[in-house]
Amino acid sequence: MIRIFAFLLLFISSVSAQIRPGQLWPDTDGQHINAHGGGVLFHKGQYYWYGEIKGKNSLAEVGVSVYSSRDLKTWKNEGIALKVSEDPNSDITKGCVMERPKVIYNAKTKKFVMWFHLELKGQGYAAARTGLAVSDSPVGPFVFQKSLRPNAGKWPLNFEEEWKNPRAGEDTLKWWTPNWYTAVKEGLFIRKHIEGGQMARDMTLYVDQKGKAFHVYSSEENLTLHIAELNDTYTDFTGRYITVAPAGHNEAPALFYQDGWYYMITSGCTGWDPNAARSFRAKDMLGPWEELGNPCVGEGAELTFKSQGTFILPVQGKKNAFIFMADRWNPKNHIDGRYIWLPIQMEGGKPKIYWKDEWDLEVFDKKR
Ligand code: GAL
C-alpha cells in the first residue's frame, strides 16, 4: 500500500513537472498565469517572471505582474511589481499601454531595473516610448522614474556620414516603394527623430559577458532594430547604439549567449498575428550581426508554432540550456493568452526550436 502511495506521489510530481506549451498554466493559487510579453530574472536561487497583466483587452489597467519559482514550473503570484498610476497626468496612467517589461539586477546600485514599452493613454501606438522603473526588491514595488525616446541627438555607430543630411523630397516618398526602402536603410527615420529621440516599441534587455547592459528595441516605425548601450546603473542610455537589419521589420527581440556568440531571435511584424521567427548572431552586442534564418523546425514553424517570442531564459545549473519563451496571443480575450516555452538546441551553429506537446528540464541533460 505504502509502495503504491509512494509510486503515485512520484508519478504525480513527475507529471506536474512537465512544461506544456499552449495549455493553461495555473499558478499556485490555481489561476492561469497573467504575465504576457514577459521576461525572467534569476536572483538568489529564485526565478522571477515579470509580464503584462492583461484583461480582456490589451490596455494596462493594472500594471506589471511578478511570479516566483524555483523549478520553472510551479509559479507563485507575488502580486503587482509595477502599478499603473491613478494620476491622469502620469505617463503610466491607467489605460496606457505597457508592454514587454524586462528586469535586470544592477549589482553596483543593488537595484532591480525594469524597462518596458510604453504607449501614452489615448494615443494608440503613436508615442513609441520606453519607460523605466526601479525597485529595491525583485518583487517590487517598482517606482516609475521616467519615459523617453532613446538616443536623442545621437547617430548610430554604424551610420554613414553622408546619411546625416536630409534629402530633397524624402518626406513625400511613398511607403513600401523601392526608393522609400533605400531611404529607410539610409537613415530616413533616424534623421526624422534625431532631435526628439528614436522610436522604441517591442523591446528586451540584455547584460553581456562584460556586464554591460543593452536595451534592444524595434525602432523606426518597427522597421529597424536598435541595440543601445545602457550606462553603469542601467538607468539611462549612453548614446552608443547600432541599427540591426535596417528595414527588416523585426520585433520581439530575445537574446542568449553560447560559446562565444550572442544569438538573437526575433519575429516579423504582423501585430497579434503570428509570423515566422528569425535568428541572428554576433561576436559583440554592438555587431556586426549576421542573419541565420528561421530557428523553428517542422510543422507550424512558419508561424513560430502560433506564437511570438518574448525572452530566452537561461536555465540555472545546466550548461547551454536555454528556453525560448513566446506568447500565443489571444486578442479576443487577452487574459487567455497562452505561453509557448520550448527548449533551444544548437545545430550547425544555429539555434533550432522544435514543437513539443510537453517536456521537462531533463531534455537539457540528454546529449544534444
Ligand atoms: C505586436 C507586438 C506586441 C504588441 C502588438 C500590438 O507586434 O509584438 O508586443 O505591441 O503588436 O498590436
Boltz pocket constraint, residues with backbone or C-beta under 6 A from the ligand:
constraints:
  - pocket:
      binder: B
      contacts: [[A, 37], [A, 99], [A, 100], [A, 202], [A, 251], [A, 252], [A, 268], [A, 269], [A, 270], [A, 271], [A, 272], [A, 308]]
      max_distance: 6.0
